[in-house]
Amino acid sequence: MITLLIVLVFVCVAMGVVRFVSGPTDADRIVALDILFSAAVALCAFAALSSGRVLFLDIAIGVTLIGFVATLAWSRLVEQGSQQDKETKP
């Protein structure tokens, strides 16, 4: 069962990478980044389940925090860029 879930997570990773690379807008890339971070957390949880070590759950918490801050920072950067574009256009 865990093997099937891991395969599904890798399918999600593949779709996230495709969206990240080919996303027409920056918002698509931000969503793809969230998908990739969520997949990383899922893989850490599966590693904790299969090995029986709780250390992987601590790593999952760290990845979650980094993903949240990265998404927030990138969203602000995109928002600032769009506001500057509106101000410079006549």
Secondary structure as the mmCIF struct_conf table of DSSP 4:
data_model
#
loop_
_struct_conf.conf_type_id
_struct_conf.id
_struct_conf.beg_label_comp_id
_struct_conf.beg_label_asym_id
_struct_conf.beg_label_seq_id
_struct_conf.end_label_comp_id
_struct_conf.end_label_asym_id
_struct_conf.end_label_seq_id
HELX_RH_AL_P HELX_RH_AL_P1 ILE A 2 SER A 22
BEND BEND1 PRO A 24 THR A 25
HELX_RH_AL_P HELX_RH_AL_P2 ASP A 26 SER A 51
TURN_TY1_P TURN_TY1_P1 VAL A 54 VAL A 54
HELX_RH_AL_P HELX_RH_AL_P3 LEU A 55 THR A 88
#
